[in-house]
Amino acid sequence: MGFGAAVHLPAFSARSDVTLAAVADSGSGRAKQEAARYGGALRPFSSGLSLARWDGIDIVSIAVPPCEQEGLVRAALVAGKHVLCEKPFCLGAEAAKELAVLAHERRLAGAVFYEFRYDPGIRRLIEMIRAGKIGNVQRLAVTWQTSGALDPQRTWSWRHDTAKGGGVLVDWFSHVADYARQIAQSPIRSVWARTATNVAERRDKHGTARLVTAPDECDVICHFANGATGVFSVTTACPTPAGHRIEVVGDEGMIVFHHPPPFSAGGRSVRLVRGDGEETLVDLDLKSSNSSSDQRIAAATELISDFLLVLRGESRPLLPTFSEGAATWRVIEAATSASADGCQREVH
């Protein structure tokens, strides 16, 4: 009832072909508050497992920390529910692969909330590359810089604990690894990585100093199966952040996406630079983004739309599947290993 209440609930409630039936927390009482806010039509549960197993629903949308995702996804699938799960989808590639197989065996749809695929600018960039606007992709460079981790008032949480799925590799770089495969139109085969923790200690909600074990900065070099190279720099601890920038170089030109701070809905831009140097500012459809002050809701709404179309038998190639969630985990694990020993790692 944190991110789920802020993004998943309003994204589903925006659809006329979905009936919201229930919400769950882990005993905090927030589910009752949200049920009341939506007119009392929602049934509140004080346990996610109880909701996942309830026979009054067809789809379960899961927004919990990574360390709690596997059990809820598994329970929902066993109960015959279609599942949408927040990224990164479990705590490792093996668990993600097992759940992807389970969903397939039970003929259930599963998708991961890698909603940056549905960002208007990134989605347009992917469409242009698939349309051959810059030829064959040769190089990707991503710089994603924010300053949130430098806030001294931010309290310690699971996001600062590697064992619980925290840190920039899992929380932020996972998005890059996911959409980079869509941009390059190829899987990642090897990685080199460096990570750092700029803020080593935080106080928890009780005021106790806690060690931060999760990195807030990473640099990753990826090699794709088709020969393309990716150079990615992601940090939540930059004192002068430049925002989110993607440069894609092909053999016939270049596309540049940029979304600078403060990350307003209309702040995105996409530029096409042709081989002869001619530059064009690309028109973006920002209607959905402007409809909400929280841009995450707009992207989640688009992802949910594709998920529902898949349930109706349509093919939606942009939808992040459970199998793709497992593939992203393999990249994260290779990057974690590469960072630990300073050597390039193959992605198996």
C-alpha positions as CSV (number, residue, x, y, z in Angstrom):
1,M,0.0,0.0,0.0
2,G,3.0,2.3,-0.6
3,F,3.9,2.3,-4.3
4,G,0.9,0.1,-4.9
5,A,-1.5,2.7,-3.5
6,A,0.3,5.6,-5.3
7,V,0.7,4.0,-8.8
8,H,-1.0,0.6,-9.2
9,L,-4.4,1.5,-7.8
10,P,-5.0,4.7,-9.7
11,A,-3.7,3.1,-12.9
12,F,-6.2,0.2,-12.7
13,S,-9.0,2.5,-11.5
14,A,-8.6,4.6,-14.7
15,R,-9.8,1.6,-16.8
16,S,-13.5,1.0,-17.4
17,D,-13.0,-2.7,-18.2
18,V,-11.5,-3.5,-14.8
19,T,-13.3,-3.9,-11.5
20,L,-11.2,-3.2,-8.5
21,A,-12.1,-5.9,-6.0
22,A,-9.6,-5.9,-3.1
23,V,-6.5,-4.4,-1.7
24,A,-4.0,-5.7,0.9
25,D,-1.4,-4.5,3.3
26,S,0.8,-6.5,5.7
27,G,-1.1,-5.4,8.8
28,S,-0.6,-1.7,8.8
29,G,-4.3,-0.8,8.3
30,R,-3.5,1.1,5.1
31,A,-5.7,-1.2,3.0
32,K,-8.8,-0.2,5.0
33,Q,-7.9,3.5,4.4
34,E,-7.5,3.0,0.7
35,A,-10.8,0.9,0.5
36,A,-12.6,3.8,2.2
37,R,-11.0,6.3,-0.2
38,Y,-12.3,4.4,-3.2
39,G,-15.8,4.5,-1.9
40,G,-15.7,1.3,0.2
41,A,-16.1,-0.9,-2.8
42,L,-12.8,-2.6,-2.2
43,R,-12.4,-5.5,0.2
44,P,-9.4,-4.9,2.5
45,F,-7.1,-7.7,3.4
46,S,-4.4,-7.5,6.1
47,S,-2.3,-10.2,4.3
48,G,-1.1,-10.3,0.7
49,L,-1.2,-14.1,0.7
50,S,-4.8,-14.1,1.7
51,L,-5.7,-11.7,-1.1
52,A,-3.6,-13.7,-3.7
53,R,-5.5,-16.9,-2.8
54,W,-9.0,-15.3,-2.7
55,D,-11.4,-16.6,-5.3
56,G,-13.0,-13.2,-5.9
57,I,-10.3,-12.0,-8.3
58,D,-8.8,-12.9,-11.7
59,I,-5.7,-10.7,-11.6
60,V,-3.2,-9.9,-8.8
61,S,-1.0,-6.8,-9.0
62,I,1.9,-7.0,-6.6
63,A,3.8,-4.0,-5.3
64,V,6.0,-5.1,-2.5
65,P,9.8,-5.0,-1.8
66,P,11.8,-7.5,-3.9
67,C,12.4,-9.8,-0.9
68,E,8.7,-10.4,-0.6
69,Q,7.7,-10.8,-4.2
70,E,8.4,-14.5,-4.9
71,G,6.1,-15.9,-2.3
72,L,3.2,-13.7,-3.4
73,V,3.7,-14.4,-7.1
74,R,3.9,-18.1,-6.5
75,A,0.8,-18.1,-4.3
76,A,-1.2,-16.1,-6.9
77,L,-0.1,-18.4,-9.8
78,V,-1.0,-21.6,-7.8
79,A,-4.4,-20.1,-7.1
80,G,-4.9,-19.6,-10.8
81,K,-4.5,-15.8,-11.0
82,H,-2.8,-13.7,-13.8
83,V,0.0,-11.7,-12.2
84,L,1.5,-8.2,-12.6
85,C,4.6,-7.8,-10.4
86,E,6.7,-4.9,-9.6
87,K,10.3,-5.1,-10.8
88,P,12.8,-6.6,-10.3
89,F,10.5,-9.6,-9.9
90,C,11.9,-11.8,-7.1
91,L,15.5,-11.8,-5.7
92,G,17.3,-13.6,-8.5
93,A,17.3,-15.2,-11.9
94,E,16.6,-18.8,-10.7
95,A,13.5,-17.8,-8.8
96,A,12.3,-15.6,-11.7
97,K,12.8,-18.4,-14.2
98,E,10.9,-20.9,-12.0
99,L,7.9,-18.5,-11.7
100,A,8.0,-17.9,-15.5
101,V,7.8,-21.7,-16.1
102,L,5.0,-22.0,-13.5
103,A,2.9,-19.3,-15.2
104,H,3.5,-21.0,-18.6
105,E,2.5,-24.4,-17.3
106,R,-0.7,-23.1,-15.8
107,R,-1.4,-21.0,-18.9
108,L,-1.5,-17.7,-16.9
109,A,-0.2,-14.3,-18.1
110,G,2.6,-12.7,-16.1
111,A,4.2,-9.3,-16.6
112,V,6.8,-7.2,-14.8
113,F,6.3,-3.5,-14.1
114,Y,9.3,-2.3,-16.2
115,E,7.2,0.8,-17.0
116,F,10.1,2.8,-18.5
117,R,9.4,0.9,-21.7
118,Y,6.2,2.9,-21.8
119,D,7.7,6.3,-21.1
120,P,6.5,8.4,-24.1
121,G,10.1,9.4,-25.1
122,I,11.7,6.0,-24.6
123,R,8.8,4.3,-26.4
124,R,9.1,6.6,-29.3
125,L,12.8,6.0,-29.4
126,I,12.3,2.3,-29.6
127,E,9.7,2.6,-32.3
128,M,12.0,4.8,-34.4
129,I,14.9,2.3,-34.1
130,R,12.6,-0.6,-35.0
131,A,11.5,1.4,-38.1
132,G,15.1,1.7,-39.2
133,K,15.5,5.4,-38.7
134,I,19.2,5.1,-37.8
135,G,20.1,1.8,-39.3
136,N,21.8,-0.9,-37.2
137,V,22.4,0.1,-33.6
138,Q,26.1,0.2,-32.8
139,R,26.4,1.9,-29.4
140,L,24.1,3.0,-26.5
141,A,25.1,5.4,-23.8
142,V,22.9,6.0,-20.8
143,T,23.4,8.6,-18.1
144,W,20.9,8.6,-15.3
145,Q,21.7,11.0,-12.5
146,T,19.6,12.0,-9.5
147,S,20.5,13.4,-6.1
148,G,17.9,11.7,-3.8
149,A,20.4,9.5,-2.0
150,L,22.3,12.6,-0.7
151,D,19.3,13.7,1.3
152,P,20.5,13.4,5.0
153,Q,16.8,13.1,6.2
154,R,16.1,10.0,4.2
155,T,15.6,7.1,6.7
156,W,17.1,3.6,6.3
157,S,14.9,1.1,4.6
158,W,15.1,-2.1,2.6
159,R,16.3,0.0,-0.3
160,H,19.6,0.4,1.5
161,D,20.0,-3.4,2.1
162,T,21.5,-5.5,-0.6
163,A,20.0,-8.7,0.9
164,K,16.5,-7.3,0.6
165,G,17.0,-6.2,-3.0
166,G,18.0,-2.6,-2.4
167,G,20.6,-0.6,-4.3
168,V,21.0,1.2,-7.6
169,L,21.8,-2.0,-9.6
170,V,18.5,-3.6,-8.7
171,D,16.3,-0.6,-8.3
172,W,17.5,1.6,-11.2
173,F,20.0,-0.1,-13.5
174,S,17.4,-2.9,-13.9
175,H,15.3,-0.5,-15.8
176,V,18.2,0.4,-18.1
177,A,19.1,-3.3,-18.7
178,D,15.5,-3.9,-19.6
179,Y,14.9,-1.1,-22.1
180,A,18.4,-1.4,-23.5
181,R,17.6,-4.9,-24.8
182,Q,14.6,-3.3,-26.6
183,I,16.7,-0.5,-28.0
184,A,19.5,-2.8,-29.2
185,Q,17.0,-5.5,-30.3
186,S,19.5,-8.0,-28.9
187,P,20.2,-9.7,-25.6
188,I,23.2,-8.7,-23.4
189,R,26.0,-11.2,-23.5
190,S,28.7,-9.8,-21.2
191,V,29.1,-7.0,-18.6
192,W,31.8,-5.2,-16.7
193,A,30.7,-3.1,-13.7
194,R,31.8,-0.8,-10.9
195,T,29.6,0.1,-7.9
196,A,30.1,2.6,-5.1
197,T,28.2,3.6,-1.9
198,N,28.6,7.3,-1.3
199,V,26.3,7.4,1.8
200,A,27.5,4.6,4.0
201,E,25.2,5.1,7.0
202,R,21.6,6.2,7.7
203,R,19.3,6.3,10.7
204,D,16.3,4.1,10.7
205,K,12.8,5.2,11.9
206,H,13.8,4.7,15.5
207,G,16.9,6.9,15.2
208,T,19.4,4.0,15.2
209,A,22.4,4.3,12.9
210,R,22.3,1.5,10.3
211,L,25.0,0.5,7.8
212,V,24.1,1.0,4.1
213,T,25.1,-2.2,2.2
214,A,23.5,-1.3,-1.1
215,P,25.3,0.8,-3.8
216,D,24.0,4.2,-4.8
217,E,26.2,4.5,-7.9
218,C,27.2,2.1,-10.8
219,D,29.0,2.2,-14.1
220,V,28.3,-0.7,-16.4
221,I,29.7,-1.7,-19.8
222,C,27.6,-4.2,-21.8
223,H,28.2,-6.1,-25.0
224,F,25.2,-7.3,-26.9
225,A,24.8,-10.4,-29.0
226,N,24.5,-8.4,-32.2
227,G,27.8,-6.6,-31.6
228,A,26.4,-3.4,-30.1
229,T,28.0,-1.9,-27.0
230,G,26.3,-0.2,-24.1
231,V,27.9,2.2,-21.6
232,F,25.7,3.0,-18.7
233,S,26.2,5.3,-15.7
234,V,23.5,5.4,-13.1
235,T,23.6,7.2,-9.7
236,T,21.1,8.5,-7.1
237,A,23.9,10.4,-5.3
238,C,25.0,13.1,-7.8
239,P,25.2,16.6,-6.3
240,T,24.5,18.2,-9.8
241,P,22.3,15.7,-11.6
242,A,21.8,15.9,-15.3
243,G,18.7,13.7,-15.3
244,H,18.0,10.8,-17.7
245,R,19.8,10.8,-21.0
246,I,20.0,8.0,-23.7
247,E,22.1,8.3,-26.8
248,V,21.8,5.6,-29.5
249,V,24.2,5.6,-32.4
250,G,23.5,3.6,-35.5
251,D,25.3,3.3,-38.8
252,E,22.9,5.8,-40.4
253,G,22.5,8.4,-37.6
254,M,21.8,8.9,-33.9
255,I,18.7,9.4,-31.6
256,V,19.0,11.3,-28.3
257,F,16.4,11.1,-25.5
258,H,16.7,13.5,-22.6
259,H,14.5,14.1,-19.5
260,P,16.2,16.7,-17.2
261,P,15.3,17.5,-13.6
262,P,12.7,18.2,-12.2
263,F,11.4,15.4,-14.5
264,S,8.2,17.2,-15.5
265,A,5.8,15.5,-17.8
266,G,6.5,17.9,-20.7
267,G,10.3,18.0,-20.1
268,R,11.2,15.1,-22.3
269,S,12.8,15.6,-25.7
270,V,13.9,13.2,-28.5
271,R,16.2,14.4,-31.3
272,L,17.0,12.5,-34.5
273,V,20.4,13.3,-36.0
274,R,20.8,11.9,-39.5
275,G,24.1,10.8,-41.0
276,D,24.4,14.0,-42.9
277,G,24.1,16.0,-39.7
278,E,20.5,17.1,-40.2
279,E,18.8,17.3,-36.8
280,T,15.1,17.0,-36.1
281,L,13.1,17.4,-32.9
282,V,10.7,14.5,-32.7
283,D,7.0,15.1,-31.8
284,L,6.0,13.2,-28.7
285,D,2.4,12.2,-27.7
286,L,2.4,13.5,-24.1
287,K,-1.4,13.4,-23.6
288,S,-1.3,10.4,-21.2
289,S,1.6,11.9,-19.3
290,N,-0.1,15.3,-18.9
291,S,-3.3,13.6,-17.6
292,S,-1.6,12.9,-14.3
293,S,0.8,14.8,-12.1
294,D,2.5,11.4,-11.3
295,Q,4.1,10.3,-14.6
296,R,4.5,6.8,-13.2
297,I,0.7,6.3,-13.3
298,A,0.6,7.2,-17.0
299,A,3.3,4.6,-17.9
300,A,1.7,2.0,-15.7
301,T,-1.7,2.6,-17.3
302,E,-0.1,1.9,-20.7
303,L,1.6,-1.3,-19.5
304,I,-1.7,-2.5,-17.9
305,S,-3.5,-1.8,-21.2
306,D,-1.1,-4.2,-23.0
307,F,-1.4,-6.8,-20.3
308,L,-5.2,-6.8,-20.6
309,L,-4.9,-7.1,-24.4
310,V,-2.7,-10.2,-23.9
311,L,-5.4,-11.7,-21.8
312,R,-7.7,-11.2,-24.7
313,G,-5.4,-13.1,-27.0
314,E,-3.5,-10.2,-28.7
315,S,0.2,-10.0,-29.1
316,R,1.9,-7.1,-27.4
317,P,5.7,-7.3,-28.0
318,L,6.5,-4.3,-25.7
319,L,4.9,-6.0,-22.6
320,P,7.7,-7.1,-20.2
321,T,7.1,-10.8,-19.6
322,F,8.2,-12.9,-16.6
323,S,10.9,-14.5,-18.9
324,E,12.2,-11.1,-19.7
325,G,12.3,-10.3,-16.0
326,A,14.5,-13.4,-15.5
327,A,16.7,-12.2,-18.3
328,T,17.2,-8.9,-16.6
329,W,18.1,-10.6,-13.4
330,R,20.8,-12.5,-15.2
331,V,22.3,-9.2,-16.3
332,I,22.1,-7.8,-12.7
333,E,23.8,-10.9,-11.3
334,A,26.6,-10.8,-13.8
335,A,27.1,-7.0,-13.0
336,T,27.2,-7.7,-9.3
337,S,29.8,-10.4,-9.8
338,A,31.8,-8.2,-12.1
339,S,31.8,-5.4,-9.6
340,A,33.0,-7.7,-6.8
341,D,36.1,-8.9,-8.6
342,G,36.7,-6.3,-11.3
343,C,36.5,-8.8,-14.2
344,Q,34.1,-9.0,-17.1
345,R,31.3,-11.5,-16.7
346,E,29.3,-13.5,-19.2
347,V,25.6,-13.4,-19.0
348,H,24.2,-16.9,-19.1
